[in-house]
Amino acid sequence: MKTFLKGLLLCTIVLNIEISIAQTFDEFKAALTAAKDGKGPESIPYSSLRDDAKAKQEKMNELCKTDAWTCDGLETKSLREEIKGRTSNIEDRKNEISNLKSDLSNAKTDDEKKEFKDKIDKLEKELEDKVKELEFKQTSLKTDLSDIDIRLEKGNKCLEARNDVQKVYNEATSKAGSETDPEKKEIAAQLINYWETTQKEHEKVFNDVKAGLDKCKKCKDGDL
């Protein structure tokens, strides 16, 4: 009886191992099909890494939407120069009004007083309008700078997310490169080749995001 049970247990273990090996090889074949179809995470034959890649890929796709981090249209150099010019113009106008008020206090006749007063009233109205325009431009700059900071933060998170995804593929590459089973090893070589190709694409996009962030920094500093 004991001999029978031992034999049954041995058969069960062998059967489970064969089923496990068959399932693993099926995963490799499914991964190769996914690779040929350009389905990134699905091309990983190891379930835990595949699930990890899917989750990180989804996060990356959300964080790396181009409109979330690009600073096109947020160049601040010309706006800063305009604010500087308007500020200088306002100071000139204030000095002009101050001089006219001094002239008014020294005026002798009613006609002279009226002439200076009319000029002062006109310049003060113009000054009021110019101050409002300046404040509008300053608010616009403040808003743009705040938006740039938000995009810089999102862009940096995008880079982190891309690195996280790449780490999963690096781990999958290492694991596939260690396969010893002849059939799986042949497929593993094709998968590694696919991942290396996608890594080059990843590096290009990664560098594009870095270039975009460099532009954001220049926009923030007023160099663009």
MIDOSE-1310 file (N, C-alpha, C; in nm, 2 decimals, decimal comma, always signed):
residues 224
mktf	+0,08/-0,12/+0,00/+0,00/+0,00/+0,00/+0,09/+0,13/+0,00; +0,19/+0,12/+0,09/+0,28/+0,24/+0,09/+0,35/+0,26/-0,04; +0,39/+0,15/-0,10/+0,46/+0,16/-0,23/+0,37/+0,22/-0,34; +0,24/+0,18/-0,33/+0,14/+0,23/-0,43/+0,12/+0,38/-0,41
lkgl	+0,11/+0,42/-0,28/+0,09/+0,57/-0,25/+0,22/+0,65/-0,30; +0,34/+0,59/-0,27/+0,46/+0,66/-0,31/+0,46/+0,68/-0,47; +0,42/+0,57/-0,53/+0,42/+0,58/-0,68/+0,32/+0,68/-0,73; +0,20/+0,68/-0,67/+0,10/+0,78/-0,71/+0,14/+0,92/-0,68
llct	+0,21/+0,94/-0,57/+0,26/+1,08/-0,54/+0,36/+1,12/-0,64; +0,45/+1,03/-0,68/+0,56/+1,06/-0,77/+0,50/+1,09/-0,91; +0,40/+1,01/-0,95/+0,33/+1,04/-1,08/+0,26/+1,18/-1,08; +0,20/+1,21/-0,96/+0,13/+1,34/-0,95/+0,23/+1,46/-0,96
ivln	+0,35/+1,44/-0,89/+0,45/+1,55/-0,90/+0,51/+1,56/-1,04; +0,53/+1,45/-1,11/+0,59/+1,46/-1,24/+0,48/+1,52/-1,34; +0,35/+1,48/-1,32/+0,25/+1,54/-1,40/+0,24/+1,69/-1,38; +0,24/+1,73/-1,26/+0,23/+1,88/-1,23/+0,35/+1,95/-1,29
ieis	+0,47/+1,89/-1,28/+0,59/+1,96/-1,34/+0,57/+1,97/-1,49; +0,52/+1,86/-1,55/+0,50/+1,86/-1,70/+0,40/+1,97/-1,74; +0,29/+1,98/-1,66/+0,19/+2,08/-1,69/+0,25/+2,22/-1,67; +0,33/+2,23/-1,57/+0,39/+2,37/-1,54/+0,48/+2,41/-1,65
iaqt	+0,56/+2,31/-1,70/+0,66/+2,34/-1,81/+0,58/+2,37/-1,93; +0,47/+2,30/-1,96/+0,39/+2,32/-2,08/+0,33/+2,46/-2,08; +0,27/+2,49/-1,96/+0,21/+2,63/-1,95/+0,31/+2,74/-1,96; +0,43/+2,72/-1,91/+0,54/+2,82/-1,92/+0,58/+2,83/-2,07
fdef	+0,59/+2,73/-2,14/+0,63/+2,73/-2,28/+0,52/+2,80/-2,36; +0,39/+2,77/-2,32/+0,28/+2,84/-2,39/+0,29/+2,99/-2,37; +0,33/+3,03/-2,25/+0,34/+3,17/-2,22/+0,45/+3,23/-2,31; +0,56/+3,16/-2,33/+0,66/+3,21/-2,42/+0,61/+3,22/-2,56
kaal	+0,53/+3,13/-2,61/+0,48/+3,14/-2,74/+0,38/+3,26/-2,75; +0,30/+3,27/-2,65/+0,20/+3,38/-2,65/+0,28/+3,52/-2,64; +0,39/+3,52/-2,57/+0,47/+3,64/-2,56/+0,53/+3,68/-2,69; +0,58/+3,57/-2,77/+0,64/+3,60/-2,90/+0,53/+3,65/-2,99
taak	+0,41/+3,60/-2,99/+0,30/+3,65/-3,07/+0,27/+3,80/-3,04; +0,27/+3,83/-2,91/+0,25/+3,97/-2,87/+0,36/+4,06/-2,91; +0,48/+4,01/-2,91/+0,60/+4,09/-2,96/+0,59/+4,12/-3,10; +0,55/+4,02/-3,18/+0,53/+4,04/-3,33/+0,42/+4,14/-3,35
dgkg	+0,32/+4,15/-3,26/+0,21/+4,25/-3,28/+0,24/+4,38/-3,21; +0,36/+4,39/-3,16/+0,40/+4,52/-3,09/+0,33/+4,55/-2,96; +0,29/+4,44/-2,89/+0,22/+4,46/-2,76/+0,32/+4,45/-2,65; +0,38/+4,56/-2,61/+0,49/+4,56/-2,52/+0,48/+4,47/-2,40
pesi	+0,40/+4,51/-2,29/+0,39/+4,43/-2,17/+0,35/+4,28/-2,20; +0,26/+4,26/-2,30/+0,22/+4,12/-2,33/+0,33/+4,03/-2,38; +0,44/+4,10/-2,42/+0,56/+4,02/-2,47/+0,64/+3,96/-2,36; +0,61/+3,99/-2,24/+0,69/+3,94/-2,13/+0,62/+3,80/-2,08
pyss	+0,70/+3,69/-2,09/+0,64/+3,56/-2,06/+0,63/+3,53/-1,91; +0,68/+3,61/-1,83/+0,68/+3,59/-1,68/+0,56/+3,67/-1,62; +0,47/+3,60/-1,57/+0,34/+3,67/-1,53/+0,36/+3,78/-1,43; +0,44/+3,77/-1,33/+0,46/+3,88/-1,23/+0,52/+4,00/-1,30
lrdd	+0,62/+3,98/-1,38/+0,68/+4,09/-1,45/+0,59/+4,15/-1,55; +0,51/+4,07/-1,62/+0,41/+4,11/-1,72/+0,31/+4,20/-1,65; +0,26/+4,16/-1,54/+0,16/+4,24/-1,46/+0,22/+4,37/-1,42; +0,34/+4,36/-1,37/+0,41/+4,48/-1,33/+0,43/+4,58/-1,44
akak	+0,47/+4,53/-1,56/+0,49/+4,61/-1,68/+0,36/+4,68/-1,72; +0,25/+4,60/-1,71/+0,12/+4,66/-1,75/+0,08/+4,78/-1,66; +0,10/+4,76/-1,53/+0,06/+4,86/-1,44/+0,15/+4,99/-1,46; +0,28/+4,97/-1,47/+0,37/+5,08/-1,49/+0,35/+5,15/-1,62
qekm	+0,31/+5,07/-1,73/+0,29/+5,12/-1,86/+0,17/+5,22/-1,86; +0,06/+5,17/-1,79/-0,06/+5,25/-1,78/-0,03/+5,39/-1,71; +0,05/+5,38/-1,60/+0,08/+5,50/-1,53/+0,17/+5,59/-1,62; +0,26/+5,53/-1,69/+0,35/+5,61/-1,78/+0,27/+5,68/-1,89
nelc	+0,17/+5,61/-1,95/+0,09/+5,66/-2,05/+0,01/+5,78/-2,01; -0,03/+5,78/-1,88/-0,11/+5,89/-1,83/-0,02/+6,01/-1,80; +0,10/+5,98/-1,74/+0,19/+6,09/-1,70/+0,26/+6,15/-1,82; +0,27/+6,08/-1,93/+0,36/+6,12/-2,04/+0,28/+6,18/-2,16
ktda	+0,15/+6,21/-2,14/+0,08/+6,28/-2,24/+0,15/+6,41/-2,28; +0,18/+6,43/-2,40/+0,26/+6,54/-2,44/+0,21/+6,68/-2,39; +0,07/+6,69/-2,40/+0,02/+6,82/-2,36/+0,03/+6,85/-2,21; +0,07/+6,74/-2,13/+0,08/+6,76/-1,99/+0,21/+6,82/-1,94
wtcd	+0,31/+6,81/-2,03/+0,44/+6,86/-1,98/+0,51/+6,96/-2,08; +0,47/+6,96/-2,21/+0,53/+7,05/-2,30/+0,50/+7,20/-2,27; +0,60/+7,28/-2,29/+0,59/+7,43/-2,25/+0,58/+7,51/-2,38; +0,54/+7,45/-2,49/+0,51/+7,53/-2,61/+0,41/+7,64/-2,58
glet	+0,43/+7,76/-2,62/+0,34/+7,87/-2,60/+0,35/+7,93/-2,46; +0,45/+7,89/-2,38/+0,47/+7,94/-2,25/+0,60/+8,02/-2,24; +0,65/+8,06/-2,35/+0,78/+8,14/-2,35/+0,75/+8,27/-2,28; +0,84/+8,31/-2,19/+0,82/+8,43/-2,10/+0,91/+8,55/-2,14
kslr	+1,01/+8,52/-2,22/+1,11/+8,63/-2,25/+1,05/+8,76/-2,30; +0,97/+8,75/-2,40/+0,91/+8,87/-2,46/+0,81/+8,94/-2,36; +0,74/+8,85/-2,28/+0,65/+8,91/-2,18/+0,73/+8,98/-2,07; +0,84/+8,93/-2,03/+0,92/+8,99/-1,93/+0,98/+9,13/-1,98
eeik	+1,02/+9,12/-2,11/+1,07/+9,25/-2,17/+0,96/+9,35/-2,18; +0,84/+9,31/-2,21/+0,73/+9,40/-2,22/+0,70/+9,46/-2,08; +0,70/+9,38/-1,98/+0,67/+9,43/-1,84/+0,78/+9,53/-1,80; +0,90/+9,49/-1,84/+1,02/+9,58/-1,80/+1,00/+9,72/-1,87
grts	+0,96/+9,71/-2,00/+0,94/+9,84/-2,08/+0,82/+9,92/-2,02; +0,71/+9,85/-1,99/+0,60/+9,92/-1,93/+0,63/+9,98/-1,79; +0,71/+9,91/-1,71/+0,74/+9,96/-1,58/+0,83/+10,09/-1,60; +0,92/+10,08/-1,69/+1,00/+10,20/-1,71/+0,92/+10,32/-1,76
nied	+0,83/+10,29/-1,85/+0,74/+10,39/-1,90/+0,65/+10,46/-1,79; +0,61/+10,38/-1,70/+0,52/+10,42/-1,59/+0,61/+10,52/-1,50; +0,73/+10,48/-1,48/+0,82/+10,56/-1,39/+0,84/+10,69/-1,46; +0,86/+10,69/-1,59/+0,88/+10,82/-1,66/+0,76/+10,91/-1,65
rkne	+0,64/+10,84/-1,66/+0,52/+10,92/-1,66/+0,50/+10,98/-1,52; +0,53/+10,90/-1,41/+0,52/+10,95/-1,28/+0,61/+11,07/-1,26; +0,73/+11,06/-1,31/+0,83/+11,18/-1,30/+0,78/+11,30/-1,37; +0,72/+11,28/-1,49/+0,66/+11,39/-1,57/+0,55/+11,45/-1,49
isnl	+0,46/+11,38/-1,43/+0,35/+11,43/-1,35/+0,41/+11,51/-1,23; +0,51/+11,45/-1,17/+0,57/+11,52/-1,05/+0,63/+11,66/-1,09; +0,69/+11,66/-1,21/+0,74/+11,79/-1,25/+0,63/+11,89/-1,28; +0,52/+11,84/-1,34/+0,41/+11,93/-1,38/+0,35/+11,98/-1,25
ksdl	+0,34/+11,90/-1,15/+0,28/+11,95/-1,02/+0,37/+12,05/-0,96; +0,50/+12,04/-0,98/+0,59/+12,14/-0,93/+0,57/+12,27/-1,01; +0,55/+12,26/-1,14/+0,52/+12,38/-1,22/+0,39/+12,44/-1,18; +0,29/+12,35/-1,15/+0,16/+12,41/-1,11/+0,17/+12,49/-0,98
snak	+0,25/+12,44/-0,89/+0,27/+12,52/-0,76/+0,34/+12,65/-0,78; +0,41/+12,66/-0,89/+0,48/+12,78/-0,92/+0,41/+12,87/-1,02; +0,30/+12,83/-1,07/+0,23/+12,90/-1,17/+0,18/+13,03/-1,11; +0,18/+13,14/-1,19/+0,14/+13,27/-1,15/-0,01/+13,30/-1,19
tdde	-0,04/+13,27/-1,31/-0,18/+13,31/-1,36/-0,27/+13,19/-1,36; -0,40/+13,22/-1,36/-0,50/+13,12/-1,37/-0,49/+13,03/-1,49; -0,46/+13,10/-1,60/-0,44/+13,02/-1,73/-0,33/+12,92/-1,72; -0,22/+12,97/-1,66/-0,10/+12,87/-1,64/-0,14/+12,75/-1,55
kkef	-0,21/+12,79/-1,44/-0,26/+12,68/-1,35/-0,35/+12,58/-1,42; -0,44/+12,64/-1,50/-0,54/+12,55/-1,57/-0,46/+12,46/-1,67; -0,37/+12,52/-1,74/-0,29/+12,44/-1,84/-0,22/+12,33/-1,77; -0,15/+12,36/-1,66/-0,08/+12,25/-1,59/-0,17/+12,15/-1,53
kdki	-0,28/+12,19/-1,48/-0,38/+12,10/-1,42/-0,44/+12,01/-1,52; -0,47/+12,06/-1,64/-0,53/+11,98/-1,75/-0,43/+11,87/-1,79; -0,30/+11,91/-1,80/-0,20/+11,82/-1,84/-0,18/+11,71/-1,74; -0,18/+11,75/-1,61/-0,17/+11,65/-1,50/-0,29/+11,55/-1,50
dkle	-0,41/+11,60/-1,52/-0,53/+11,52/-1,52/-0,52/+11,41/-1,63; -0,48/+11,46/-1,75/-0,46/+11,37/-1,87/-0,36/+11,27/-1,84; -0,24/+11,31/-1,79/-0,13/+11,21/-1,77/-0,17/+11,11/-1,66; -0,24/+11,16/-1,55/-0,28/+11,07/-1,45/-0,38/+10,96/-1,49
kele	-0,47/+11,00/-1,59/-0,56/+10,91/-1,64/-0,49/+10,81/-1,73; -0,39/+10,85/-1,81/-0,31/+10,76/-1,89/-0,23/+10,67/-1,80; -0,18/+10,73/-1,69/-0,10/+10,65/-1,59/-0,19/+10,54/-1,53; -0,31/+10,57/-1,50/-0,40/+10,47/-1,44/-0,42/+10,35/-1,53
dkvk	-0,44/+10,39/-1,66/-0,46/+10,28/-1,76/-0,34/+10,20/-1,78; -0,22/+10,27/-1,78/-0,10/+10,19/-1,80/-0,07/+10,10/-1,68; -0,10/+10,14/-1,56/-0,08/+10,06/-1,44/-0,17/+9,93/-1,45; -0,29/+9,95/-1,49/-0,38/+9,84/-1,51/-0,33/+9,74/-1,61
elef	-0,28/+9,79/-1,72/-0,22/+9,71/-1,83/-0,10/+9,63/-1,77; -0,01/+9,70/-1,70/+0,10/+9,64/-1,64/+0,06/+9,53/-1,54; -0,03/+9,55/-1,46/-0,08/+9,45/-1,36/-0,13/+9,33/-1,43; -0,20/+9,35/-1,55/-0,26/+9,24/-1,63/-0,14/+9,16/-1,68
kqts	-0,04/+9,22/-1,73/+0,08/+9,15/-1,78/+0,15/+9,07/-1,67; +0,16/+9,14/-1,56/+0,23/+9,07/-1,44/+0,15/+8,95/-1,40; +0,02/+8,96/-1,40/-0,06/+8,84/-1,36/-0,05/+8,73/-1,46; -0,04/+8,77/-1,59/-0,02/+8,67/-1,70/+0,11/+8,60/-1,68
lktd	+0,22/+8,67/-1,64/+0,35/+8,61/-1,62/+0,34/+8,52/-1,50; +0,28/+8,56/-1,40/+0,27/+8,48/-1,28/+0,19/+8,35/-1,31; +0,09/+8,36/-1,39/+0,01/+8,24/-1,43/+0,09/+8,15/-1,51; +0,17/+8,20/-1,61/+0,25/+8,12/-1,70/+0,36/+8,05/-1,61
lsdi	+0,42/+8,12/-1,52/+0,53/+8,06/-1,44/+0,47/+7,94/-1,35; +0,35/+7,96/-1,30/+0,28/+7,86/-1,22/+0,26/+7,74/-1,31; +0,21/+7,76/-1,43/+0,18/+7,65/-1,53/+0,31/+7,58/-1,57; +0,42/+7,65/-1,58/+0,55/+7,59/-1,62/+0,59/+7,50/-1,50
dirl	+0,58/+7,55/-1,38/+0,62/+7,46/-1,27/+0,54/+7,33/-1,26; +0,41/+7,34/-1,29/+0,32/+7,22/-1,30/+0,37/+7,13/-1,40; +0,41/+7,18/-1,52/+0,45/+7,10/-1,63/+0,59/+7,04/-1,61; +0,67/+7,11/-1,54/+0,80/+7,06/-1,50/+0,79/+6,94/-1,41
ekgn	+0,70/+6,95/-1,31/+0,67/+6,84/-1,22/+0,62/+6,72/-1,29; +0,52/+6,74/-1,38/+0,47/+6,63/-1,46/+0,57/+6,57/-1,55; +0,65/+6,65/-1,61/+0,76/+6,60/-1,70/+0,86/+6,51/-1,62; +0,90/+6,56/-1,51/+0,99/+6,48/-1,43/+0,93/+6,35/-1,38
kcle	+0,80/+6,35/-1,35/+0,73/+6,23/-1,31/+0,72/+6,13/-1,43; +0,70/+6,19/-1,55/+0,70/+6,11/-1,67/+0,83/+6,04/-1,69; +0,95/+6,11/-1,67/+1,08/+6,05/-1,68/+1,09/+5,93/-1,58; +1,05/+5,96/-1,46/+1,05/+5,85/-1,36/+0,97/+5,73/-1,40
arnd	+0,85/+5,76/-1,45/+0,76/+5,65/-1,49/+0,83/+5,57/-1,61; +0,89/+5,64/-1,70/+0,96/+5,57/-1,81/+1,07/+5,48/-1,76; +1,15/+5,53/-1,66/+1,25/+5,45/-1,61/+1,20/+5,33/-1,53; +1,09/+5,35/-1,47/+1,03/+5,23/-1,39/+0,99/+5,12/-1,49
vqkv	+0,93/+5,16/-1,61/+0,89/+5,07/-1,71/+1,02/+5,00/-1,76; +1,12/+5,07/-1,79/+1,24/+5,02/-1,85/+1,31/+4,92/-1,75; +1,30/+4,94/-1,62/+1,36/+4,85/-1,52/+1,29/+4,71/-1,53; +1,16/+4,71/-1,56/+1,09/+4,58/-1,57/+1,14/+4,51/-1,69
ynea	+1,16/+4,58/-1,80/+1,21/+4,51/-1,92/+1,35/+4,47/-1,91; +1,43/+4,54/-1,83/+1,57/+4,50/-1,80/+1,57/+4,37/-1,72; +1,48/+4,36/-1,63/+1,47/+4,24/-1,55/+1,42/+4,12/-1,63; +1,33/+4,15/-1,72/+1,28/+4,04/-1,81/+1,39/+4,00/-1,90
tska	+1,47/+4,09/-1,95/+1,58/+4,06/-2,04/+1,68/+3,97/-1,97; +1,71/+4,01/-1,85/+1,81/+3,93/-1,77/+1,76/+3,79/-1,74; +1,63/+3,78/-1,71/+1,57/+3,65/-1,68/+1,56/+3,56/-1,81; +1,52/+3,62/-1,92/+1,51/+3,55/-2,05/+1,65/+3,51/-2,09
gset	+1,75/+3,59/-2,07/+1,89/+3,55/-2,11/+1,94/+3,44/-2,03; +1,88/+3,41/-1,92/+1,93/+3,29/-1,83/+1,85/+3,16/-1,86; +1,76/+3,16/-1,96/+1,68/+3,04/-1,99/+1,78/+2,94/-2,04; +1,75/+2,81/-2,00/+1,84/+2,70/-2,05/+1,76/+2,60/-2,13
dpek	+1,63/+2,60/-2,12/+1,55/+2,51/-2,20/+1,56/+2,55/-2,35; +1,60/+2,46/-2,44/+1,63/+2,49/-2,58/+1,51/+2,56/-2,65; +1,39/+2,51/-2,63/+1,28/+2,57/-2,70/+1,25/+2,72/-2,65; +1,25/+2,73/-2,51/+1,22/+2,86/-2,46/+1,34/+2,96/-2,49
keia	+1,46/+2,90/-2,49/+1,58/+2,98/-2,51/+1,57/+3,05/-2,65; +1,52/+2,97/-2,75/+1,51/+3,02/-2,89/+1,41/+3,14/-2,89; +1,30/+3,12/-2,82/+1,20/+3,23/-2,82/+1,25/+3,35/-2,74; +1,32/+3,32/-2,63/+1,38/+3,42/-2,54/+1,47/+3,52/-2,62
aqli	+1,55/+3,46/-2,71/+1,64/+3,54/-2,79/+1,56/+3,64/-2,88; +1,45/+3,59/-2,94/+1,37/+3,68/-3,02/+1,30/+3,79/-2,94; +1,26/+3,75/-2,82/+1,20/+3,85/-2,73/+1,30/+3,96/-2,69; +1,42/+3,91/-2,65/+1,52/+4,01/-2,61/+1,55/+4,10/-2,73
nywe	+1,56/+4,05/-2,85/+1,58/+4,14/-2,96/+1,47/+4,24/-2,98; +1,35/+4,20/-2,96/+1,23/+4,29/-2,96/+1,24/+4,40/-2,85; +1,27/+4,36/-2,73/+1,29/+4,45/-2,62/+1,40/+4,55/-2,64; +1,51/+4,51/-2,70/+1,62/+4,60/-2,73/+1,58/+4,70/-2,83
ttqk	+1,50/+4,66/-2,93/+1,45/+4,75/-3,03/+1,36/+4,86/-2,97; +1,27/+4,81/-2,88/+1,17/+4,90/-2,81/+1,25/+5,00/-2,72; +1,36/+4,95/-2,66/+1,44/+5,03/-2,57/+1,50/+5,15/-2,64; +1,54/+5,13/-2,77/+1,59/+5,24/-2,85/+1,49/+5,34/-2,87
ehek	+1,36/+5,30/-2,89/+1,25/+5,39/-2,91/+1,22/+5,46/-2,78; +1,23/+5,39/-2,67/+1,21/+5,44/-2,54/+1,32/+5,55/-2,51; +1,44/+5,53/-2,55/+1,55/+5,62/-2,52/+1,53/+5,75/-2,60; +1,47/+5,74/-2,72/+1,45/+5,85/-2,81/+1,34/+5,94/-2,74
vfnd	+1,23/+5,87/-2,70/+1,12/+5,95/-2,64/+1,17/+6,01/-2,51; +1,25/+5,93/-2,43/+1,30/+5,98/-2,31/+1,38/+6,11/-2,33; +1,46/+6,11/-2,43/+1,54/+6,23/-2,46/+1,46/+6,34/-2,51; +1,35/+6,31/-2,58/+1,25/+6,42/-2,63/+1,19/+6,48/-2,51
vkag	+1,15/+6,40/-2,40/+1,09/+6,46/-2,28/+1,20/+6,55/-2,21; +1,32/+6,50/-2,20/+1,43/+6,58/-2,14/+1,45/+6,71/-2,21; +1,45/+6,71/-2,34/+1,46/+6,83/-2,42/+1,34/+6,92/-2,39; +1,22/+6,87/-2,38/+1,11/+6,95/-2,35/+1,12/+7,01/-2,21
ldkc	+1,17/+6,94/-2,12/+1,19/+6,99/-1,98/+1,30/+7,10/-1,98; +1,40/+7,08/-2,06/+1,50/+7,19/-2,08/+1,44/+7,32/-2,13; +1,35/+7,30/-2,22/+1,28/+7,42/-2,28/+1,19/+7,49/-2,17; +1,13/+7,40/-2,09/+1,04/+7,46/-1,98/+1,13/+7,54/-1,88
kkck	+1,25/+7,49/-1,85/+1,34/+7,56/-1,76/+1,38/+7,69/-1,82; +1,41/+7,69/-1,95/+1,45/+7,82/-2,02/+1,33/+7,92/-2,02; +1,21/+7,86/-2,04/+1,09/+7,95/-2,04/+1,08/+8,01/-1,90; +1,10/+7,93/-1,80/+1,09/+7,98/-1,66/+1,19/+8,08/-1,63
dgdl	+1,31/+8,06/-1,68/+1,42/+8,16/-1,65/+1,42/+8,28/-1,74; +1,33/+8,28/-1,84/+1,32/+8,40/-1,93/+1,42/+8,39/-2,04; +1,48/+8,28/-2,06/+1,57/+8,27/-2,18/+1,50/+8,24/-2,31; +1,38/+8,20/-2,30/+1,29/+8,18/-2,42/+1,16/+8,26/-2,40
